[in-house]
Amino acid sequence: MLETEDPRVQLETVLFASFENAMAEPLESQLLMRELLENSSRAETADTWYLKSSIELANIVLKLPAWKNAPRTEALTYVYQLLGAINYFAISQPTLKQMFGAQESEAMEKTFRAELYRLIQAGVERIEMKETQV
């Protein structure tokens, strides 16, 4: 696994590695997205869930102090949202380059990295939303 026991560092490391992998191998993200889109007829009989191990990052999230008493479903959802953003951004690269040009697309990638870090930190701190905001 990872050399550190700090769940924050573990989470950041795994999510940024996922981002790097998705950007380097967008076909994997495309296959995952396609499977999710076309899986409705096979979901009831599926034996293998390729996405499950990634979403199990929730176990690391639940080790964070701010998540100590959180329901597992909230941690699963947090991880799922981050992985969704990573994969969607990666598979969108050809389209973004055509829409905005290579220079702006590259700038978006740098910004995405910064925003991903910000989203991870917000989740690590587990900023509570008031029920009226939900």
Order of alpha helices (4+ residues) and beta strands (2+ residues): alpha-alpha-alpha-alpha-alpha-alpha-alpha
